Amino acid sequence: MKLLTKRNVKKLRKKDLVKIADALNAVDNAFPNSGLNVYQQRMMQMGGGVRNPLSGAGGMTDKSQFFDFIPIWLNDRAYIERVCAQSWLAERFIELPVDDMFAKPRKFSNDVFRAECDRVELDRSISDAFKLGRQYGTALMWVVTKEANQATPLNLDSVRRGDLVNIIVIDRNDCWVKTRNTSVTSPNFNKPEIYTIRVDDIGTIDVHYTRIKRFDGIKQRSINKWQSYERDWGVSKLVPVMMDIFNDSSVVQAITHLVQEASIPVHKIDGLNDILCRGKLPDEPDVEDIMAHINMKKAIYHTMFIDESDSFDRTSVNFTNIPDLMDRFPERFAMASGISVTRFLGKSASGLNATGEGDQRNDSKNAHIRQMLELKPIYDWVDPIISRSCGAEVPEYTFPPLFELTEKELSDIDLSRSRTAKLMVDIGSWSPLDAKEYLEDGTHPTGELSEDASRATTGISTDPEGDSNNSLIKEEPVADKV
């Protein structure tokens, strides 16, 4: 076949053109990617350039007409790692609630027990287990003792001094369930009995459940297992907010694109369409191919190249509400994580005369609740093992207040307590010794903490109106003498 040029194409008859078009279509069907340029082929390899012809077409995938909850499976470990490493929202969503629980370590007075906890890095292990459980759905904290067979139940009475070797934390991707408990009379009924744990460079090890503490993200509350997710594991905390992560990334990329294209020069070239259609039929220009070349050149040179006969119009971009739009998605994340916006975003409180004190109090309350409901059971389980290994008694511990009162609040509390002590001594209800003890530790002779002393201990106001000057005894105004 002769080379087709503008001169000899005009001499061809219509039926010849039809035959040539059919032949070209046959080649395209046999080699679907042969007609793509290098840029298009690279986009296909990268996963770009994928078209969704049904989006907005009025079908079941039309987001403006239909909606449904489709199970999101986050079982790919590498994918979750990329999400948490590349999305700052996901990273803070996973770590901030856990970091708040460990903002101040628990208080106890037993140096031997503390040294053993530091040796096995107890707090770090528990913190990592909480974060891995939130990230992957389930994490296991394995208490390793010197016993050779880890598949046998842990007998606390058999743990001797120095038997605690290490505490290992793994996520659900490095373990699987080997056997389950099927005895309805067992406290571990319908739960894993023995886990098989994979350790790099070592192999697999069977571990009994009594040596392991589970940290689940979203738990199945029923005795029966999940219907839409894996039966043996929890669901990642990222699942409810995954679409918000995608939307936030899309909004940021779209705004970045608007900023980059706020000013685009246009360069008109005479006969550009003929140049781009070189080697093709002049009567049937490939509009799609022309637009692909224009977009590719614009992405490379940041300049719009169009034909002299074409026109390019652009609607001006309004950047007025873009900052508010960018803040909306992180605020949704803060609400989902149970942390205030000021803490989650690390910014000052908004509003007239706003100090952020209310947000700090709420964050402290929520962190204290998590300490009591989630952290305390872990300590109560592992402390006896550490006690047997170090030879010290299990200490009584408290969680220090996470919210610090200001100097003014502390002085108001001292003033209120002084007035209360003086009044009780004056009316004969307390002895001077009772008043002294009350002023030293805030304890009433009845053995109960006063309201102001409780505030000083917990850092949480008990005044429903939030008045820090709440005193037990209020002075009556003295009437002016006539």
C-alpha positions in Angstrom: 0.0 0.0 0.0 1.3 3.4 -0.9 2.0 6.0 1.7 -1.1 8.1 2.2 -0.6 11.9 1.8 -2.9 14.8 1.4 -2.3 14.8 -2.3 -3.2 11.1 -3.1 -5.9 10.9 -0.3 -8.1 13.2 -2.3 -7.9 10.8 -5.3 -9.2 7.9 -3.3 -12.8 6.9 -3.7 -15.2 6.7 -0.8 -15.3 2.9 -0.8 -11.5 2.8 -0.6 -11.6 5.1 2.5 -14.1 2.7 4.1 -11.7 -0.2 3.5 -8.8 1.6 4.9 -10.8 2.6 8.0 -11.9 -1.0 8.5 -8.3 -2.2 8.3 -7.2 0.3 10.9 -10.0 -0.7 13.2 -9.0 -4.4 12.8 -5.4 -3.4 13.8 -6.7 -1.5 16.8 -8.8 -4.5 17.9 -5.8 -6.9 17.6 -3.4 -4.6 19.3 -5.5 -2.4 21.7 -2.5 -0.4 22.9 -0.6 0.0 19.6 -2.3 3.3 18.8 -1.4 4.9 22.2 1.4 7.2 22.5 4.1 6.8 25.1 2.4 9.2 27.5 -0.9 7.3 27.3 0.7 3.9 27.7 2.6 5.1 30.8 -0.6 6.5 32.3 -2.2 3.1 31.9 0.8 1.4 33.6 0.5 3.8 36.5 -3.2 3.2 36.9 -4.1 6.7 35.6 -6.3 7.5 32.7 -9.0 5.0 33.8 -12.4 6.3 32.8 -15.6 5.6 34.6 -18.4 6.0 32.0 -21.1 5.2 34.5 -20.3 8.0 37.0 -23.2 10.5 37.0 -25.0 8.6 34.2 -28.1 8.0 36.3 -27.3 4.3 37.0 -26.7 2.5 40.3 -23.3 4.1 40.5 -24.7 7.7 40.3 -23.7 9.2 43.6 -26.4 11.8 43.4 -29.2 9.2 43.1 -28.0 6.0 45.0 -25.9 5.3 48.1 -25.1 2.1 50.0 -22.7 0.8 52.6 -20.3 -1.5 50.8 -17.8 -3.4 53.1 -14.4 -1.8 53.0 -11.7 -4.5 53.3 -8.5 -3.3 54.8 -6.5 -6.5 54.8 -3.5 -5.4 52.8 -0.8 -4.6 55.3 1.3 -2.6 52.7 -1.7 -0.5 51.8 -2.5 0.4 55.4 1.1 1.3 55.9 1.1 3.7 53.0 -2.1 5.3 54.2 -0.8 5.9 57.7 2.6 7.0 56.4 1.4 9.4 53.7 -1.8 10.8 55.3 -1.2 13.0 58.3 -4.9 12.7 59.2 -4.7 9.0 59.4 -1.5 9.1 61.4 -2.9 11.5 64.0 -6.2 9.7 64.1 -4.4 6.5 65.1 -1.8 7.9 67.5 -3.4 10.9 69.3 -6.0 9.1 71.4 -3.3 6.6 72.6 -0.7 9.3 73.3 -3.2 11.2 75.5 -3.6 8.1 77.7 0.2 8.0 78.2 0.7 11.8 78.5 1.5 11.2 82.2 2.6 7.8 83.5 0.7 6.2 86.4 2.0 6.9 89.9 3.0 4.3 92.4 5.8 4.1 95.0 7.6 0.9 94.3 11.1 1.4 92.8 11.7 -2.4 92.3 8.5 -2.8 90.4 9.1 0.4 88.4 12.6 -0.9 87.4 11.1 -4.1 86.1 8.5 -2.2 84.1 11.2 -0.1 82.6 13.3 -3.1 81.7 10.6 -4.7 79.6 9.4 -1.3 78.4 5.9 -2.0 79.5 4.3 1.4 78.7 5.9 1.5 75.2 4.7 -2.0 74.5 1.1 -1.2 75.6 1.1 2.0 73.6 2.4 0.2 70.4 -0.3 -2.5 70.9 -3.1 0.1 71.1 -1.9 1.8 68.0 -1.4 -1.4 66.0 -4.9 -2.5 67.1 -6.4 0.7 65.9 -4.4 0.6 62.7 -4.8 -3.0 61.6 -7.9 -4.1 63.5 -6.1 -6.4 66.0 -2.8 -6.5 67.8 -1.4 -9.0 70.3 0.9 -8.3 73.3 2.7 -11.5 74.1 4.3 -11.9 77.5 7.3 -14.2 77.0 8.5 -16.3 79.9 11.4 -18.8 80.2 9.1 -21.8 79.7 10.1 -23.8 76.7 6.5 -24.6 75.6 4.6 -21.4 75.1 1.5 -23.3 73.9 0.6 -24.4 77.5 -1.5 -22.2 79.7 0.3 -19.6 81.8 0.4 -20.6 85.5 1.0 -17.5 87.5 2.1 -19.5 90.6 4.9 -21.1 88.5 6.4 -17.8 87.5 9.6 -17.3 89.4 11.9 -14.4 89.9 13.5 -13.5 86.6 11.2 -15.6 84.5 9.8 -12.7 82.5 12.0 -12.4 79.4 10.3 -9.9 77.2 7.1 -8.4 76.0 6.5 -8.7 72.2 3.9 -6.8 70.2 2.7 -8.0 66.8 -0.2 -7.1 64.6 -2.8 -9.5 63.1 -0.8 -9.9 59.8 1.9 -11.9 61.6 -0.3 -14.4 63.4 -3.3 -16.6 62.8 -5.6 -18.8 64.9 -4.6 -22.4 65.2 -7.4 -23.8 67.4 -10.6 -22.4 69.0 -12.3 -23.2 72.2 -15.6 -25.0 71.7 -16.5 -25.7 75.3 -19.5 -23.7 76.3 -18.5 -23.9 80.0 -15.2 -22.2 79.3 -14.7 -18.5 79.8 -12.9 -18.5 76.5 -15.8 -20.1 74.6 -15.8 -19.5 70.9 -12.6 -17.6 71.0 -9.1 -18.5 69.8 -7.3 -21.0 72.1 -3.9 -21.1 70.5 -2.3 -18.5 68.2 0.4 -19.3 65.7 2.8 -16.3 65.6 5.3 -15.8 62.8 8.6 -14.2 63.7 11.1 -13.1 61.0 14.3 -15.2 60.8 12.9 -17.7 63.4 9.7 -19.2 62.0 6.4 -19.9 63.7 5.6 -20.3 67.4 2.4 -21.6 69.0 1.2 -19.5 72.0 -1.6 -20.1 74.4 -4.2 -17.3 74.8 -3.4 -16.9 78.5 0.0 -15.5 77.5 -1.5 -12.9 75.2 -3.6 -9.8 75.6 -5.6 -8.7 72.5 -6.1 -5.1 71.4 -8.9 -4.8 69.0 -10.0 -1.8 66.9 -13.7 -2.2 66.3 -14.9 -5.3 68.2 -17.7 -7.7 67.5 -19.9 -7.4 70.5 -21.9 -10.6 69.8 -20.7 -14.1 70.6 -21.1 -14.8 66.9 -18.5 -13.4 64.5 -18.6 -10.9 61.8 -20.7 -11.4 58.7 -18.9 -8.9 56.4 -15.4 -9.1 57.9 -13.0 -11.8 59.1 -14.3 -13.7 62.0 -11.2 -13.9 64.2 -10.1 -10.3 64.1 -11.3 -6.8 64.8 -11.9 -4.2 62.2 -9.4 -1.3 61.7 -10.5 2.0 63.1 -9.6 3.5 59.7 -12.6 1.8 58.0 -15.3 4.3 59.1 -13.1 7.3 58.1 -11.4 5.8 55.0 -13.6 7.7 52.6 -13.0 10.9 54.5 -9.2 10.3 54.1 -9.8 9.9 50.3 -12.0 13.0 50.2 -9.5 15.1 52.0 -6.7 14.1 49.7 -8.9 14.7 46.7 -9.8 18.2 48.0 -6.2 19.1 48.7 -5.1 17.9 45.2 -8.0 19.8 43.6 -7.1 23.0 45.4 -3.4 22.5 44.4 -4.5 22.1 40.8 -6.6 25.3 41.0 -3.6 27.2 42.3 -1.3 25.9 39.6 -3.8 26.7 36.9 -4.8 30.1 38.2 -2.8 31.7 35.4 -2.1 29.7 32.2 -0.6 31.3 29.2 -2.2 30.4 25.8 0.0 30.0 22.7 -1.8 29.7 19.3 -0.1 27.9 16.5 -1.3 28.0 12.9 -2.1 24.5 11.6 -1.5 22.8 15.0 -4.4 20.4 14.4 -3.0 19.3 11.1 0.4 18.7 12.7 -1.2 16.5 15.4 -3.2 14.6 12.9 -0.3 13.9 10.6 -0.6 10.5 9.1 -4.4 10.3 9.7 -7.3 11.0 7.5 -7.9 14.8 7.2 -11.6 14.5 7.0 -11.8 12.6 10.3 -9.6 14.4 12.9 -9.2 12.5 16.2 -10.5 15.0 18.7 -9.6 12.8 21.7 -6.0 12.5 20.5 -5.8 16.2 20.0 -7.0 16.9 23.5 -4.6 14.3 24.9 -1.6 16.1 23.3 -2.8 19.5 24.4 -3.2 18.3 28.1 0.2 16.5 28.0 2.0 19.6 26.6 0.2 21.8 29.2 1.3 19.5 32.0 4.9 19.6 30.8 5.3 23.3 29.7 2.5 24.8 31.8 1.3 26.5 28.6 -1.8 25.8 26.6 -1.0 25.1 22.9 -4.0 25.4 20.6 -4.7 25.8 17.0 -5.1 29.3 15.5 -8.7 28.6 14.6 -9.5 27.3 18.1 -10.4 29.3 21.2 -9.7 28.8 24.9 -12.0 30.3 27.6 -11.5 30.0 31.3 -13.7 30.8 34.3 -12.0 32.7 37.0 -11.3 30.8 40.2 -12.6 32.1 43.5 -10.3 31.4 46.4 -12.4 33.0 49.1 -13.8 30.0 50.8 -11.0 27.5 50.1 -9.4 27.7 53.6 -12.7 26.9 55.3 -13.2 24.0 52.9 -9.8 22.6 53.7 -10.5 22.8 57.5 -13.8 21.0 57.3 -12.4 17.5 56.7 -9.9 17.6 59.6 -12.7 18.8 61.8 -14.7 15.7 60.9 -11.7 13.6 61.8 -11.4 15.3 65.2 -15.0 14.5 65.9 -14.5 10.9 64.8 -11.5 10.5 67.0 -13.1 12.0 70.1 -10.5 14.7 70.3 -11.1 18.5 70.2 -10.3 20.4 67.0 -7.7 22.5 68.8 -5.8 19.4 70.0 -6.2 17.5 66.7 -5.1 20.3 64.5 -2.7 21.9 67.0 -4.2 25.4 66.7 -5.6 27.9 69.1 -9.3 28.0 69.9 -11.5 30.1 67.6 -14.0 32.6 68.8 -14.0 35.8 70.7 -12.1 35.6 74.1 -11.8 31.8 73.6 -9.0 30.3 75.6 -9.4 26.6 74.7 -9.7 25.7 78.4 -13.0 23.9 77.8 -11.5 21.8 75.0 -8.6 20.9 77.3 -11.0 19.8 80.1 -13.0 17.7 77.6 -9.8 16.1 76.2 -8.7 15.3 79.8 -12.0 13.7 80.7 -12.0 11.6 77.5 -8.4 10.5 78.1 -9.2 9.6 81.7 -12.2 7.6 80.6 -10.0 5.6 78.2 -7.5 5.1 80.9 -10.1 3.5 83.2 -11.9 1.5 80.6 -9.0 0.4 78.3 -5.7 0.9 80.0 -6.4 -0.1 83.6 -7.5 -3.7 82.6 -4.2 -4.2 80.8 -2.2 -3.1 83.9 -4.3 -5.3 86.1 -3.6 -8.3 83.9 0.2 -7.8 83.4 1.1 -6.4 86.9 0.9 -9.8 88.7 3.2 -11.3 86.2 5.7 -8.5 86.6 5.4 -8.8 90.4 6.2 -12.5 90.4 9.2 -11.9 88.1 10.7 -9.0 90.1 9.8 -10.3 93.6 7.9 -7.1 94.6 4.3 -6.6 95.6 1.8 -5.4 93.1 1.6 -1.7 93.9 -1.5 0.4 94.1 -1.4 3.1 91.4 -3.3 6.1 90.3 -3.5 8.1 87.1 -2.3 11.7 87.6 -4.6 14.5 86.5 -4.1 15.3 82.8 -5.5 18.9 83.2 -3.5 21.3 85.3 -5.3 24.0 87.3 -4.1 27.5 87.0 -2.4 29.4 89.9 -5.6 31.4 90.4 -7.8 28.3 90.6 -5.4 26.7 93.1 -5.3 29.9 95.3 -9.1 30.1 95.2 -9.3 26.5 96.4 -6.9 27.1 99.2 -8.9 30.2 100.3 -12.1 28.2 100.3 -10.6 25.4 102.3 -9.2 27.8 104.9 -12.6 29.5 105.3 -14.2 26.1 105.7 -11.7 24.9 108.3 -12.0 28.1 110.3 -15.8 27.9 110.3 -15.9 24.3 111.4 -13.5 25.0 114.3 -15.5 28.0 115.4 -18.8 26.2 115.6 -17.1 23.3 117.4 -17.6 20.6 114.8 -13.9 20.1 114.2 -10.9 20.0 116.5 -7.8 22.0 115.5 -6.1 18.7 114.6 -9.0 17.9 112.2 -8.7 21.3 110.6 -4.9 20.8 110.2 -5.4 17.5 108.5 -8.0 18.9 106.3 -5.8 21.8 105.2 -2.9 19.4 104.5 -4.6 16.7 102.4 -8.2 18.0 101.8 -9.7 15.1 103.8 -12.8 15.6 106.0 -12.9 14.0 109.4 -15.4 11.7 107.8 -12.7 10.4 105.5 -14.2 11.8 102.3 -12.5 14.3 100.0 -14.0 17.7 99.9 -15.4 19.0 96.7 -12.6 21.5 96.2 -9.9 18.9 97.2 -11.4 16.6 94.6 -11.1 19.3 92.0 -7.5 19.8 92.9 -6.8 16.1 92.6 -8.6 15.4 89.3 -8.2 18.7 87.7 -11.9 18.5 86.6 -14.4 21.1 87.7 -17.5 19.9 89.5 -19.2 23.3 89.3 -21.9 23.0 86.7 -21.5 26.6 85.7 -17.7 26.3 85.5 -17.0 29.0 88.1 -13.5 28.4 89.6 -14.4 30.7 92.5 -16.9 28.3 94.0 -16.4 28.3 97.7 -18.1 26.2 100.3 -18.8 29.2 102.5 -19.9 32.5 100.9 -19.8 35.7 102.8 -23.0 37.6 103.2 -22.8 41.3 102.2 -22.6 43.6 105.2 -25.2 46.3 105.1 -24.0 49.9 105.4 -24.5 51.4 108.8 -26.9 54.4 108.8 
